[in-house]
């Protein structure tokens, strides 16, 4: 099987776009998947992230949709014929941009819908008519319920990063969406990892699929150099600084496990002079896109992110990935380090392991089927360190101005210093012995004055009421005997 795009017999508009993008040799997943998809068969593909899965399903779909190409302005002539579902907004936006580039010399329309932004512009695009719709499940359901998207003419469905969609709980949404689609369709399922859940999903919705595995499932790219350093939690930032400095790393992803940890680490690194942006689920979609654009443009050194950025983001020439926290899910490790070493380039993946990460490392060893070797890290120099309440550290020399933490350290030293003894107090006046005697009851118990005094008679009748009874004539007299 040839590995050259020039021998794929793609239509001239697609071939011109591919050549313009610099595509020459196909990756293994592209070489095996594209000919199968061109025949119209269902595909279940497993490939490492960063190996070109987007082109593997986009190009053959566009090739088969060219028979519906037309220049009409009527929305009825442009129904949705291909649906691509992805787990995250960033990945959906990235795939939509790639599809537009592939179809730029055709009359096929495409758009993307995802949450976090206003629905009105998306609704206008859908009403105009599109052949290729890229979407996240939640926002697509919103448009379906609002009757903005009609899917009764869909011919092709792509479930990309399907394992991630299951991990974050999209299975009910996927089932609802697939229920709106015609029974006769071609379904493509692509994933970086195969799990029992993925196989069950494939058995439910794929019809006799062709299984394509270009490498052993759940493996990492051979072009990525991996290191695991044993570091205590308090020294992780220091280790990160030293590795970046020693290896001359210009840009890197830094992955953490929580949104709060992401924000704190980004602020700490920024205070230390690095250009840093943070990307996590609490950021608005506009903030996330701006952070991603700044990183792509080389305006920032480090992109600190949660696993929201670990899937599918294709940023060229990222030399390194740091796992500041060992991922809770072992499969996320494969996706994290897949941000470097893409398309055959070399990359570096560094994982900082603390003493509490033993169980997570054991899960990772089970997934990778190999022993993880922990390396010690030697710091260049020991500097005086001081703490503040959230565990962050400073490496400034003691006495430098401008660091409020020095003031905190000095206050602590003052507390630790021995306190001077207090002066002896002057002797107080002698106490009256009367107040030290115990209580003695009187010999004769006299009644209290309020009891011995004679109580005046108190009338219970108001002064306004006459005491005498009024004589009233009897209307009936008792008979006398």
GUMAR-632703 format. One record per residue (C-alpha): residue number from 1; residue in one letter; x, y, z. Coordinates in steps of 0.05 Angstrom, whole numbers, plus 5000, padded with zeros to 4 digits. Example, Ala and Ser with C-alpha at 12.3 -4.5 7.8 and 13.67 -1.06 7.14 Angstrom:
BEGIN
n/res/X/Y/Z
1/A/5246/4910/5156
2/S/5273/4979/5143
***
This chain:
BEGIN
n/res/X/Y/Z
1/X/5000/5000/5000
2/X/5028/5067/4979
3/X/5042/5120/5031
4/X/5039/5179/4984
5/X/4980/5227/4979
6/X/4994/5236/4905
7/X/4972/5164/4891
8/X/4906/5168/4929
9/X/4866/5190/4867
10/X/4834/5246/4906
11/X/4791/5296/4868
12/X/4829/5355/4841
13/X/4802/5407/4891
14/X/4821/5362/4950
15/X/4889/5343/4920
16/X/4905/5417/4909
17/X/4887/5434/4981
18/X/4928/5376/5008
19/X/4989/5396/4967
20/X/4981/5468/4989
21/X/4983/5445/5062
22/X/5048/5409/5050
23/X/5022/5338/5056
24/X/5066/5288/5019
25/X/5071/5222/5057
26/X/5014/5191/5094
27/X/5019/5169/5166
28/X/5003/5096/5182
29/X/4931/5111/5204
30/X/4919/5152/5141
31/X/4949/5099/5096
32/X/4904/5045/5124
33/X/4839/5084/5140
34/X/4830/5128/5078
35/X/4823/5071/5027
36/X/4774/5034/5072
37/X/4731/5096/5085
38/X/4729/5110/5010
39/X/4694/5043/5001
40/X/4639/5064/5049
41/X/4653/5013/5104
42/X/4648/5026/5179
43/X/4716/5035/5212
44/X/4740/5026/5284
45/X/4809/5058/5285
46/X/4860/5061/5341
47/X/4921/5106/5334
48/X/4964/5147/5379
49/X/4945/5219/5386
50/X/4981/5264/5338
51/X/4985/5214/5281
52/X/4937/5249/5234
53/X/4869/5219/5250
54/X/4834/5283/5227
55/X/4858/5276/5155
56/X/4845/5201/5158
57/X/4769/5212/5163
58/X/4761/5282/5134
59/X/4791/5271/5065
60/X/4752/5208/5046
61/X/4687/5238/5073
62/X/4696/5301/5031
63/X/4714/5258/4971
64/X/4649/5219/4977
65/X/4608/5283/4990
66/X/4631/5316/4925
67/X/4573/5283/4889
68/X/4527/5329/4929
69/X/4568/5392/4915
70/X/4528/5450/4887
71/X/4532/5526/4885
72/X/4459/5539/4902
73/X/4444/5590/4955
74/X/4383/5552/4979
75/X/4392/5520/5048
76/X/4350/5461/5024
77/X/4405/5443/4975
78/X/4456/5439/5032
79/X/4430/5391/5085
80/X/4476/5361/5137
81/X/4507/5298/5107
82/X/4568/5287/5152
83/X/4568/5295/5227
84/X/4633/5296/5267
85/X/4627/5291/5344
86/X/4684/5310/5390
87/X/4690/5315/5466
88/X/4719/5386/5476
89/X/4707/5455/5448
90/X/4780/5465/5429
91/X/4784/5400/5392
92/X/4719/5414/5355
93/X/4744/5482/5334
94/X/4810/5453/5311
95/X/4778/5397/5269
96/X/4730/5447/5238
97/X/4788/5491/5216
98/X/4822/5431/5184
99/X/4759/5411/5147
100/X/4752/5482/5119
101/X/4823/5480/5094
102/X/4813/5413/5060
103/X/4748/5437/5027
104/X/4770/5507/5010
105/X/4768/5494/4934
106/X/4700/5460/4935
107/X/4629/5484/4945
108/X/4619/5441/5006
109/X/4600/5480/5068
110/X/4620/5465/5140
111/X/4611/5496/5208
112/X/4624/5480/5281
113/X/4578/5485/5342
114/X/4600/5481/5414
115/X/4581/5508/5482
116/X/4606/5568/5520
117/X/4587/5619/5467
118/X/4523/5650/5440
119/X/4479/5604/5399
120/X/4453/5658/5351
121/X/4514/5659/5303
122/X/4514/5583/5303
123/X/4439/5582/5288
124/X/4450/5630/5229
125/X/4503/5584/5200
126/X/4459/5523/5208
127/X/4399/5558/5176
128/X/4443/5576/5116
129/X/4457/5502/5104
130/X/4520/5460/5114
131/X/4542/5392/5089
132/X/4593/5379/5145
133/X/4575/5394/5217
134/X/4628/5389/5271
135/X/4600/5391/5342
136/X/4605/5374/5415
137/X/4547/5331/5439
138/X/4516/5379/5489
139/X/4510/5439/5443
140/X/4486/5396/5385
141/X/4428/5371/5427
142/X/4410/5443/5443
143/X/4406/5458/5368
144/X/4366/5395/5355
145/X/4315/5412/5408
146/X/4311/5483/5381
147/X/4299/5453/5311
148/X/4361/5488/5284
149/X/4394/5424/5262
150/X/4360/5370/5220
151/X/4398/5305/5215
152/X/4352/5260/5175
153/X/4398/5261/5114
154/X/4464/5246/5149
155/X/4505/5194/5111
156/X/4569/5194/5153
157/X/4581/5198/5228
158/X/4649/5205/5260
159/X/4660/5193/5334
160/X/4730/5222/5346
161/X/4765/5213/5414
162/X/4707/5167/5432
163/X/4741/5142/5496
164/X/4745/5213/5522
165/X/4671/5225/5507
166/X/4655/5164/5549
167/X/4702/5185/5605
168/X/4667/5252/5614
169/X/4597/5222/5612
170/X/4573/5236/5541
171/X/4545/5166/5529
172/X/4472/5185/5542
173/X/4480/5246/5496
174/X/4511/5203/5442
175/X/4454/5153/5446
176/X/4403/5209/5438
177/X/4440/5240/5379
178/X/4449/5174/5343
179/X/4374/5160/5351
180/X/4360/5221/5306
181/X/4403/5194/5249
182/X/4382/5148/5192
183/X/4395/5074/5203
184/X/4432/5069/5136
185/X/4496/5107/5147
186/X/4571/5098/5151
187/X/4599/5104/5222
188/X/4672/5117/5238
189/X/4699/5110/5308
190/X/4769/5136/5323
191/X/4804/5133/5390
192/X/4874/5135/5418
193/X/4858/5077/5464
194/X/4812/5017/5462
195/X/4775/4997/5525
196/X/4718/4948/5538
197/X/4669/5006/5539
198/X/4692/5029/5469
199/X/4684/4959/5442
200/X/4613/4955/5470
201/X/4597/5022/5438
202/X/4624/4997/5371
203/X/4583/4933/5375
204/X/4520/4974/5387
205/X/4527/5026/5331
206/X/4577/5000/5280
207/X/4558/4950/5226
208/X/4612/4898/5214
209/X/4669/4950/5224
210/X/4739/4943/5196
211/X/4787/4947/5255
212/X/4850/4987/5243
213/X/4905/4988/5295
214/X/4969/5020/5272
215/X/5005/5006/5338
216/X/4995/4967/5401
217/X/4937/4998/5439
218/X/4953/5043/5498
219/X/5025/5057/5477
220/X/5064/5122/5474
221/X/5099/5150/5414
222/X/5170/5124/5405
223/X/5194/5195/5387
224/X/5179/5221/5457
225/X/5235/5218/5509
226/X/5202/5203/5576
227/X/5230/5217/5645
228/X/5201/5207/5714
229/X/5233/5247/5770
230/X/5222/5234/5844
231/X/5208/5302/5876
232/X/5173/5323/5939
233/X/5112/5367/5928
234/X/5146/5430/5955
235/X/5203/5424/5904
236/X/5162/5412/5841
237/X/5164/5484/5817
238/X/5238/5487/5830
239/X/5248/5423/5789
240/X/5206/5451/5733
241/X/5248/5515/5731
242/X/5313/5476/5730
243/X/5293/5428/5674
244/X/5267/5485/5631
245/X/5332/5524/5642
246/X/5380/5466/5632
247/X/5348/5440/5569
248/X/5334/5508/5539
249/X/5260/5494/5529
250/X/5225/5551/5494
251/X/5153/5527/5501
252/X/5118/5471/5539
253/X/5052/5445/5564
254/X/5046/5438/5640
255/X/4989/5392/5661
256/X/4957/5392/5730
257/X/4898/5353/5758
258/X/4853/5408/5784
259/X/4827/5476/5762
260/X/4847/5508/5828
261/X/4918/5479/5822
262/X/4922/5504/5751
263/X/4905/5575/5769
264/X/4952/5576/5829
265/X/5011/5547/5791
266/X/5001/5596/5733
267/X/5001/5655/5781
268/X/5063/5630/5817
269/X/5103/5619/5753
270/X/5081/5687/5727
271/X/5107/5721/5790
272/X/5174/5688/5778
273/X/5183/5721/5710
274/X/5155/5668/5662
275/X/5103/5683/5609
276/X/5046/5637/5628
277/X/4973/5627/5609
278/X/4924/5581/5643
279/X/4870/5540/5610
280/X/4817/5501/5649
281/X/4743/5488/5652
282/X/4725/5551/5692
283/X/4753/5596/5637
284/X/4703/5624/5588
285/X/4708/5599/5516
286/X/4735/5666/5494
287/X/4790/5664/5547
288/X/4809/5593/5528
289/X/4813/5609/5454
290/X/4855/5671/5468
291/X/4903/5630/5513
292/X/4910/5578/5458
293/X/4922/5631/5405
294/X/4975/5665/5447
295/X/5011/5598/5457
296/X/5008/5581/5383
297/X/5036/5649/5366
298/X/5095/5639/5413
299/X/5075/5697/5458
300/X/5078/5655/5522
301/X/5128/5604/5548
302/X/5084/5556/5587
303/X/5011/5535/5578
304/X/4987/5509/5645
305/X/4925/5467/5634
306/X/4880/5413/5661
307/X/4863/5353/5618
308/X/4815/5396/5578
309/X/4876/5410/5533
310/X/4903/5339/5533
311/X/4863/5314/5474
312/X/4877/5326/5401
313/X/4904/5397/5404
314/X/4952/5401/5345
315/X/5005/5454/5359
316/X/5067/5445/5318
317/X/5137/5443/5347
318/X/5120/5439/5421
319/X/5185/5411/5449
320/X/5163/5388/5518
321/X/5106/5367/5563
322/X/5109/5369/5639
323/X/5063/5328/5682
324/X/5065/5371/5744
325/X/5014/5322/5773
326/X/5010/5249/5755
327/X/4942/5241/5721
328/X/4887/5206/5759
329/X/4868/5167/5697
330/X/4928/5129/5669
331/X/4903/5135/5597
332/X/4906/5211/5603
333/X/4981/5204/5608
334/X/4983/5179/5536
335/X/4941/5238/5513
336/X/4981/5289/5553
337/X/5049/5269/5525
338/X/5018/5264/5456
339/X/5020/5340/5453
340/X/5095/5334/5437
341/X/5131/5291/5387
342/X/5075/5299/5336
343/X/5080/5277/5263
344/X/5146/5242/5274
345/X/5182/5300/5310
346/X/5221/5287/5374
347/X/5195/5310/5441
348/X/5207/5309/5516
349/X/5157/5286/5570
350/X/5174/5298/5643
351/X/5132/5272/5700
352/X/5143/5297/5771
353/X/5127/5241/5820
354/X/5116/5253/5895
355/X/5112/5203/5951
356/X/5035/5201/5949
357/X/5032/5181/5875
358/X/5049/5107/5886
359/X/4980/5081/5866
360/X/4976/5126/5804
361/X/5045/5103/5781
362/X/5024/5030/5791
363/X/4963/5042/5747
364/X/5008/5074/5694
365/X/5056/5015/5696
366/X/4997/4968/5686
367/X/4973/5007/5625
368/X/5042/5014/5593
369/X/5062/4943/5612
370/X/5131/4965/5634
371/X/5166/4987/5697
372/X/5171/5062/5710
373/X/5241/5081/5732
374/X/5242/5139/5780
375/X/5303/5185/5773
376/X/5329/5230/5828
377/X/5338/5303/5812
378/X/5397/5344/5837
379/X/5385/5417/5844
380/X/5439/5466/5823
381/X/5443/5502/5890
382/X/5407/5503/5956
383/X/5376/5570/5970
384/X/5341/5593/6033
385/X/5267/5579/6025
386/X/5206/5607/6059
387/X/5133/5586/6058
388/X/5068/5623/6050
389/X/5000/5595/6066
390/X/4986/5561/5999
391/X/5051/5522/5996
392/X/5087/5565/5945
393/X/5162/5578/5953
394/X/5211/5633/5939
395/X/5283/5626/5919
396/X/5305/5698/5932
397/X/5363/5710/5978
398/X/5346/5730/6048
399/X/5343/5805/6057
400/X/5324/5822/5985
401/X/5273/5877/5979
402/X/5207/5870/5945
403/X/5187/5802/5970
404/X/5134/5803/6025
405/X/5152/5731/6043
406/X/5217/5755/6073
407/X/5176/5795/6122
408/X/5137/5733/6139
409/X/5202/5694/6151
410/X/5230/5748/6196
411/X/5165/5747/6236
412/X/5172/5672/6245
413/X/5244/5680/6267
414/X/5223/5730/6319
415/X/5172/5681/6345
416/X/5224/5627/6350
417/X/5274/5672/6386
418/X/5276/5665/6463
419/X/5231/5716/6497
420/X/5260/5762/6552
421/X/5237/5746/6623
422/X/5187/5793/6653
423/X/5206/5837/6713
424/X/5181/5815/6782
425/X/5118/5850/6804
426/X/5115/5892/6868
427/X/5083/5856/6928
428/X/5009/5870/6933
429/X/4973/5897/6996
430/X/4955/5845/7050
431/X/4886/5814/7045
432/X/4832/5823/7097
433/X/4826/5757/7136
434/X/4751/5766/7142
435/X/4741/5747/7070
436/X/4780/5682/7080
437/X/4733/5656/7135
438/X/4680/5604/7117
439/X/4606/5621/7117
440/X/4571/5614/7185
441/X/4496/5611/7191
442/X/4463/5655/7246
443/X/4442/5620/7311
444/X/4368/5643/7308
445/X/4336/5646/7241
446/X/4293/5708/7237
447/X/4238/5716/7186
448/X/4252/5766/7132
449/X/4223/5834/7139
450/X/4177/5825/7079
451/X/4146/5764/7112
452/X/4141/5791/7183
453/X/4106/5856/7163
454/X/4030/5853/7162
455/X/4002/5851/7093
456/X/3946/5901/7079
457/X/3882/5871/7053
458/X/3879/5878/6979
459/X/3812/5880/6946
460/X/3807/5839/6883
461/X/3749/5882/6858
462/X/3761/5943/6817
463/X/3746/6009/6850
464/X/3701/6026/6791
465/X/3653/5970/6807
466/X/3602/5981/6862
467/X/3605/5928/6915
468/X/3530/5928/6932
469/X/3483/5883/6894
470/X/3427/5916/6856
471/X/3357/5892/6872
472/X/3318/5872/6811
473/X/3243/5856/6814
474/X/3230/5783/6800
475/X/3187/5770/6741
476/X/3166/5703/6766
477/X/3157/5686/6838
478/X/3164/5618/6865
479/X/3098/5589/6888
480/X/3090/5588/6963
481/X/3073/5522/6995
***
